[in-house]
Amino acid sequence: MLQNLKDNFMKKSLKERFLLFIGVLFFLIYLTFGLTIIFWEKLPLRLPFGYRIALGIVMILYAIIRFLRFFGNNNEE
């Protein structure tokens, strides 16, 4: 299975591999940002607790939507 993923990755052009890397990077950035907003107690962002949770959940959902759309588009090509 891992060999198959590696072969598919190596078949992509340099541009496609770069865009894959950027897509995964931004997924991780948004996911980390959402989790940080939720769980970091001393966050230097003055928001009530309910708004912090809501903003964190929105960021995590946005990361998941980006991830699914990105890999959904890659499978069609």
A tleap script that builds the chain and sets N, CA, C and O, in Angstrom:
source leaprc.protein.ff14SB
mol = sequence {
  NMET LEU GLN ASN LEU LYS ASP ASN PHE MET
  LYS LYS SER LEU LYS GLU ARG PHE LEU LEU
  PHE ILE GLY VAL LEU PHE PHE LEU ILE TYR
  LEU THR PHE GLY LEU THR ILE ILE PHE TRP
  GLU LYS LEU PRO LEU ARG LEU PRO PHE GLY
  TYR ARG ILE ALA LEU GLY ILE VAL MET ILE
  LEU TYR ALA ILE ILE ARG PHE LEU ARG PHE
  PHE GLY ASN ASN ASN GLU CGLU
}
set mol.1.N position { 0.823 -1.192 0.000 }
set mol.1.CA position { 0.000 0.000 0.000 }
set mol.1.C position { 0.865 1.253 0.000 }
set mol.1.O position { 0.623 2.176 -0.778 }
set mol.2.N position { 1.874 1.290 0.871 }
set mol.2.CA position { 2.758 2.452 0.908 }
set mol.2.C position { 3.542 2.586 -0.384 }
set mol.2.O position { 3.802 3.698 -0.843 }
set mol.3.N position { 3.920 1.458 -0.975 }
set mol.3.CA position { 4.648 1.506 -2.238 }
set mol.3.C position { 3.755 2.092 -3.331 }
set mol.3.O position { 4.228 2.854 -4.173 }
set mol.4.N position { 2.476 1.743 -3.322 }
set mol.4.CA position { 1.536 2.270 -4.300 }
set mol.4.C position { 1.385 3.782 -4.149 }
set mol.4.O position { 1.354 4.503 -5.146 }
set mol.5.N position { 1.291 4.266 -2.908 }
set mol.5.CA position { 1.200 5.707 -2.673 }
set mol.5.C position { 2.463 6.419 -3.140 }
set mol.5.O position { 2.399 7.496 -3.732 }
set mol.6.N position { 3.607 5.806 -2.867 }
set mol.6.CA position { 4.881 6.394 -3.288 }
set mol.6.C position { 4.972 6.443 -4.814 }
set mol.6.O position { 5.428 7.440 -5.375 }
set mol.7.N position { 4.544 5.377 -5.485 }
set mol.7.CA position { 4.574 5.353 -6.951 }
set mol.7.C position { 3.665 6.421 -7.542 }
set mol.7.O position { 4.041 7.101 -8.497 }
set mol.8.N position { 2.459 6.572 -6.974 }
set mol.8.CA position { 1.541 7.610 -7.453 }
set mol.8.C position { 2.112 8.995 -7.220 }
set mol.8.O position { 1.960 9.882 -8.060 }
set mol.9.N position { 2.769 9.187 -6.083 }
set mol.9.CA position { 3.379 10.477 -5.779 }
set mol.9.C position { 4.495 10.789 -6.759 }
set mol.9.O position { 4.626 11.927 -7.210 }
set mol.10.N position { 5.296 9.796 -7.091 }
set mol.10.CA position { 6.433 10.021 -7.983 }
set mol.10.C position { 5.998 10.202 -9.433 }
set mol.10.O position { 6.758 10.754 -10.229 }
set mol.11.N position { 4.795 9.753 -9.801 }
set mol.11.CA position { 4.286 9.944 -11.157 }
set mol.11.C position { 3.846 11.383 -11.408 }
set mol.11.O position { 3.741 11.814 -12.557 }
set mol.12.N position { 3.594 12.114 -10.345 }
set mol.12.CA position { 3.131 13.492 -10.486 }
set mol.12.C position { 4.277 14.393 -10.941 }
set mol.12.O position { 5.448 14.120 -10.675 }
set mol.13.N position { 3.916 15.460 -11.625 }
set mol.13.CA position { 4.931 16.424 -12.037 }
set mol.13.C position { 5.408 17.204 -10.822 }
set mol.13.O position { 4.818 17.126 -9.745 }
set mol.14.N position { 6.472 17.946 -11.011 }
set mol.14.CA position { 7.023 18.735 -9.908 }
set mol.14.C position { 5.995 19.750 -9.403 }
set mol.14.O position { 5.883 19.976 -8.198 }
set mol.15.N position { 5.253 20.354 -10.319 }
set mol.15.CA position { 4.224 21.324 -9.937 }
set mol.15.C position { 3.133 20.658 -9.101 }
set mol.15.O position { 2.706 21.212 -8.088 }
set mol.16.N position { 2.679 19.479 -9.514 }
set mol.16.CA position { 1.636 18.776 -8.766 }
set mol.16.C position { 2.123 18.352 -7.383 }
set mol.16.O position { 1.363 18.413 -6.417 }
set mol.17.N position { 3.379 17.923 -7.277 }
set mol.17.CA position { 3.930 17.545 -5.971 }
set mol.17.C position { 4.042 18.760 -5.063 }
set mol.17.O position { 3.773 18.671 -3.865 }
set mol.18.N position { 4.443 19.904 -5.636 }
set mol.18.CA position { 4.543 21.131 -4.853 }
set mol.18.C position { 3.168 21.547 -4.337 }
set mol.18.O position { 3.029 21.920 -3.173 }
set mol.19.N position { 2.156 21.485 -5.197 }
set mol.19.CA position { 0.805 21.853 -4.787 }
set mol.19.C position { 0.257 20.878 -3.751 }
set mol.19.O position { -0.486 21.283 -2.857 }
set mol.20.N position { 0.611 19.609 -3.858 }
set mol.20.CA position { 0.220 18.639 -2.841 }
set mol.20.C position { 0.844 18.992 -1.499 }
set mol.20.O position { 0.172 18.960 -0.469 }
set mol.21.N position { 2.122 19.326 -1.511 }
set mol.21.CA position { 2.813 19.714 -0.285 }
set mol.21.C position { 2.175 20.953 0.331 }
set mol.21.O position { 1.947 20.992 1.540 }
set mol.22.N position { 1.885 21.963 -0.481 }
set mol.22.CA position { 1.258 23.189 0.017 }
set mol.22.C position { -0.133 22.896 0.570 }
set mol.22.O position { -0.514 23.448 1.602 }
set mol.23.N position { -0.901 22.031 -0.105 }
set mol.23.CA position { -2.237 21.677 0.375 }
set mol.23.C position { -2.196 20.995 1.730 }
set mol.23.O position { -2.990 21.316 2.613 }
set mol.24.N position { -1.277 20.058 1.899 }
set mol.24.CA position { -1.149 19.363 3.183 }
set mol.24.C position { -0.640 20.325 4.249 }
set mol.24.O position { -1.098 20.279 5.391 }
set mol.25.N position { 0.299 21.193 3.892 }
set mol.25.CA position { 0.844 22.166 4.839 }
set mol.25.C position { -0.251 23.087 5.375 }
set mol.25.O position { -0.340 23.302 6.584 }
set mol.26.N position { -1.082 23.630 4.490 }
set mol.26.CA position { -2.131 24.537 4.952 }
set mol.26.C position { -3.222 23.809 5.723 }
set mol.26.O position { -3.823 24.389 6.628 }
set mol.27.N position { -3.492 22.546 5.383 }
set mol.27.CA position { -4.408 21.758 6.199 }
set mol.27.C position { -3.887 21.673 7.630 }
set mol.27.O position { -4.633 21.893 8.584 }
set mol.28.N position { -2.605 21.352 7.774 }
set mol.28.CA position { -2.016 21.241 9.110 }
set mol.28.C position { -1.990 22.587 9.836 }
set mol.28.O position { -2.191 22.640 11.049 }
set mol.29.N position { -1.744 23.669 9.102 }
set mol.29.CA position { -1.721 24.997 9.719 }
set mol.29.C position { -3.103 25.356 10.272 }
set mol.29.O position { -3.219 25.785 11.420 }
set mol.30.N position { -4.145 25.182 9.461 }
set mol.30.CA position { -5.501 25.514 9.925 }
set mol.30.C position { -5.938 24.610 11.075 }
set mol.30.O position { -6.576 25.076 12.020 }
set mol.31.N position { -5.603 23.331 11.002 }
set mol.31.CA position { -5.958 22.410 12.070 }
set mol.31.C position { -5.257 22.794 13.368 }
set mol.31.O position { -5.881 22.820 14.429 }
set mol.32.N position { -3.969 23.090 13.289 }
set mol.32.CA position { -3.209 23.491 14.476 }
set mol.32.C position { -3.725 24.808 15.038 }
set mol.32.O position { -3.842 24.963 16.254 }
set mol.33.N position { -4.032 25.748 14.170 }
set mol.33.CA position { -4.569 27.040 14.614 }
set mol.33.C position { -5.889 26.855 15.347 }
set mol.33.O position { -6.105 27.471 16.391 }
set mol.34.N position { -6.781 26.011 14.814 }
set mol.34.CA position { -8.066 25.766 15.475 }
set mol.34.C position { -7.898 25.108 16.832 }
set mol.34.O position { -8.558 25.491 17.798 }
set mol.35.N position { -7.017 24.118 16.911 }
set mol.35.CA position { -6.779 23.449 18.189 }
set mol.35.C position { -6.113 24.385 19.190 }
set mol.35.O position { -6.404 24.331 20.384 }
set mol.36.N position { -5.225 25.237 18.708 }
set mol.36.CA position { -4.564 26.202 19.590 }
set mol.36.C position { -5.566 27.181 20.177 }
set mol.36.O position { -5.509 27.486 21.368 }
set mol.37.N position { -6.476 27.673 19.361 }
set mol.37.CA position { -7.489 28.610 19.848 }
set mol.37.C position { -8.348 27.963 20.928 }
set mol.37.O position { -8.704 28.607 21.915 }
set mol.38.N position { -8.680 26.692 20.738 }
set mol.38.CA position { -9.550 26.015 21.700 }
set mol.38.C position { -8.826 25.706 23.010 }
set mol.38.O position { -9.371 25.959 24.084 }
set mol.39.N position { -7.618 25.169 22.940 }
set mol.39.CA position { -6.993 24.594 24.128 }
set mol.39.C position { -5.956 25.464 24.824 }
set mol.39.O position { -5.577 25.154 25.954 }
set mol.40.N position { -5.490 26.521 24.212 }
set mol.40.CA position { -4.463 27.352 24.856 }
set mol.40.C position { -5.147 28.331 25.803 }
set mol.40.O position { -5.825 29.262 25.368 }
set mol.41.N position { -4.963 28.112 27.083 }
set mol.41.CA position { -5.638 28.911 28.116 }
set mol.41.C position { -5.192 30.369 28.114 }
set mol.41.O position { -6.024 31.263 28.274 }
set mol.42.N position { -3.913 30.626 27.937 }
set mol.42.CA position { -3.355 31.982 28.015 }
set mol.42.C position { -3.242 32.630 26.635 }
set mol.42.O position { -2.343 33.436 26.396 }
set mol.43.N position { -4.143 32.281 25.742 }
set mol.43.CA position { -4.125 32.824 24.390 }
set mol.43.C position { -4.254 34.345 24.433 }
set mol.43.O position { -5.179 34.870 25.052 }
set mol.44.N position { -3.328 35.060 23.776 }
set mol.44.CA position { -3.393 36.525 23.825 }
set mol.44.C position { -4.470 37.095 22.888 }
set mol.44.O position { -4.239 38.080 22.187 }
set mol.45.N position { -5.610 36.476 22.892 }
set mol.45.CA position { -6.745 36.899 22.082 }
set mol.45.C position { -7.920 37.038 23.026 }
set mol.45.O position { -8.390 36.044 23.581 }
set mol.46.N position { -8.393 38.230 23.212 }
set mol.46.CA position { -9.443 38.473 24.205 }
set mol.46.C position { -10.812 38.160 23.625 }
set mol.46.O position { -11.491 39.025 23.073 }
set mol.47.N position { -11.193 36.906 23.764 }
set mol.47.CA position { -12.508 36.443 23.339 }
set mol.47.C position { -13.146 35.681 24.487 }
set mol.47.O position { -12.453 34.986 25.229 }
set mol.48.N position { -14.455 35.802 24.641 }
set mol.48.CA position { -15.129 34.950 25.628 }
set mol.48.C position { -14.944 33.477 25.258 }
set mol.48.O position { -14.720 33.139 24.096 }
set mol.49.N position { -15.040 32.621 26.254 }
set mol.49.CA position { -14.758 31.197 26.062 }
set mol.49.C position { -15.630 30.579 24.958 }
set mol.49.O position { -15.135 29.795 24.149 }
set mol.50.N position { -16.891 30.919 24.923 }
set mol.50.CA position { -17.797 30.371 23.903 }
set mol.50.C position { -17.382 30.760 22.495 }
set mol.50.O position { -17.453 29.941 21.579 }
set mol.51.N position { -16.951 31.999 22.312 }
set mol.51.CA position { -16.494 32.452 20.999 }
set mol.51.C position { -15.177 31.789 20.606 }
set mol.51.O position { -14.945 31.504 19.431 }
set mol.52.N position { -14.318 31.546 21.591 }
set mol.52.CA position { -13.057 30.843 21.296 }
set mol.52.C position { -13.342 29.431 20.796 }
set mol.52.O position { -12.735 28.978 19.826 }
set mol.53.N position { -14.263 28.740 21.458 }
set mol.53.CA position { -14.625 27.390 21.032 }
set mol.53.C position { -15.224 27.424 19.629 }
set mol.53.O position { -14.877 26.603 18.780 }
set mol.54.N position { -16.119 28.371 19.390 }
set mol.54.CA position { -16.766 28.478 18.076 }
set mol.54.C position { -15.732 28.778 16.985 }
set mol.54.O position { -15.770 28.165 15.918 }
set mol.55.N position { -14.821 29.702 17.237 }
set mol.55.CA position { -13.800 30.037 16.249 }
set mol.55.C position { -12.876 28.845 16.001 }
set mol.55.O position { -12.501 28.581 14.859 }
set mol.56.N position { -12.512 28.137 17.045 }
set mol.56.CA position { -11.671 26.953 16.890 }
set mol.56.C position { -12.350 25.878 16.067 }
set mol.56.O position { -11.720 25.258 15.211 }
set mol.57.N position { -13.631 25.650 16.320 }
set mol.57.CA position { -14.381 24.645 15.567 }
set mol.57.C position { -14.511 25.048 14.109 }
set mol.57.O position { -14.397 24.207 13.218 }
set mol.58.N position { -14.750 26.330 13.861 }
set mol.58.CA position { -14.836 26.813 12.478 }
set mol.58.C position { -13.507 26.596 11.750 }
set mol.58.O position { -13.502 26.183 10.591 }
set mol.59.N position { -12.388 26.868 12.415 }
set mol.59.CA position { -11.082 26.674 11.789 }
set mol.59.C position { -10.829 25.197 11.496 }
set mol.59.O position { -10.297 24.860 10.438 }
set mol.60.N position { -11.201 24.322 12.415 }
set mol.60.CA position { -11.010 22.891 12.199 }
set mol.60.C position { -11.901 22.388 11.063 }
set mol.60.O position { -11.452 21.606 10.225 }
set mol.61.N position { -13.149 22.826 11.029 }
set mol.61.CA position { -14.046 22.445 9.933 }
set mol.61.C position { -13.539 22.956 8.589 }
set mol.61.O position { -13.624 22.254 7.580 }
set mol.62.N position { -13.013 24.174 8.577 }
set mol.62.CA position { -12.450 24.731 7.349 }
set mol.62.C position { -11.250 23.896 6.880 }
set mol.62.O position { -11.091 23.654 5.683 }
set mol.63.N position { -10.419 23.462 7.812 }
set mol.63.CA position { -9.273 22.625 7.456 }
set mol.63.C position { -9.743 21.305 6.851 }
set mol.63.O position { -9.178 20.838 5.862 }
set mol.64.N position { -10.772 20.705 7.439 }
set mol.64.CA position { -11.286 19.434 6.928 }
set mol.64.C position { -11.897 19.615 5.544 }
set mol.64.O position { -11.681 18.786 4.660 }
set mol.65.N position { -12.658 20.693 5.348 }
set mol.65.CA position { -13.269 20.954 4.041 }
set mol.65.C position { -12.195 21.167 2.985 }
set mol.65.O position { -12.303 20.634 1.881 }
set mol.66.N position { -11.157 21.941 3.308 }
set mol.66.CA position { -10.046 22.145 2.364 }
set mol.66.C position { -9.386 20.820 2.024 }
set mol.66.O position { -9.089 20.552 0.860 }
set mol.67.N position { -9.158 19.996 3.027 }
set mol.67.CA position { -8.514 18.700 2.826 }
set mol.67.C position { -9.352 17.823 1.894 }
set mol.67.O position { -8.822 17.242 0.947 }
set mol.68.N position { -10.644 17.727 2.155 }
set mol.68.CA position { -11.512 16.882 1.337 }
set mol.68.C position { -11.642 17.409 -0.083 }
set mol.68.O position { -11.617 16.626 -1.033 }
set mol.69.N position { -11.781 18.714 -0.245 }
set mol.69.CA position { -11.883 19.285 -1.587 }
set mol.69.C position { -10.591 19.112 -2.361 }
set mol.69.O position { -10.610 18.827 -3.559 }
set mol.70.N position { -9.471 19.283 -1.681 }
set mol.70.CA position { -8.179 19.172 -2.354 }
set mol.70.C position { -7.953 17.759 -2.859 }
set mol.70.O position { -7.578 17.571 -4.016 }
set mol.71.N position { -8.173 16.761 -2.012 }
set mol.71.CA position { -7.940 15.391 -2.436 }
set mol.71.C position { -9.064 14.862 -3.305 }
set mol.71.O position { -8.853 13.915 -4.062 }
set mol.72.N position { -10.241 15.440 -3.221 }
set mol.72.CA position { -11.311 15.078 -4.156 }
set mol.72.C position { -10.974 15.534 -5.565 }
set mol.72.O position { -11.243 14.815 -6.527 }
set mol.73.N position { -10.390 16.716 -5.701 }
set mol.73.CA position { -9.972 17.213 -7.004 }
set mol.73.C position { -8.787 16.438 -7.542 }
set mol.73.O position { -8.689 16.242 -8.754 }
set mol.74.N position { -7.887 15.991 -6.690 }
set mol.74.CA position { -6.716 15.235 -7.144 }
set mol.74.C position { -7.113 13.866 -7.680 }
set mol.74.O position { -6.485 13.373 -8.617 }
set mol.75.N position { -8.130 13.245 -7.115 }
set mol.75.CA position { -8.527 11.908 -7.551 }
set mol.75.C position { -9.203 11.943 -8.924 }
set mol.75.O position { -9.159 10.953 -9.654 }
set mol.76.N position { -9.821 13.056 -9.281 }
set mol.76.CA position { -10.508 13.160 -10.559 }
set mol.76.C position { -9.534 13.275 -11.717 }
set mol.76.O position { -9.871 12.894 -12.838 }
set mol.77.N position { -8.345 13.784 -11.480 }
set mol.77.CA position { -7.380 14.005 -12.566 }
set mol.77.C position { -6.651 12.759 -12.946 }
set mol.77.O position { -5.808 12.786 -13.843 }
savepdb mol mol.pdb
quit
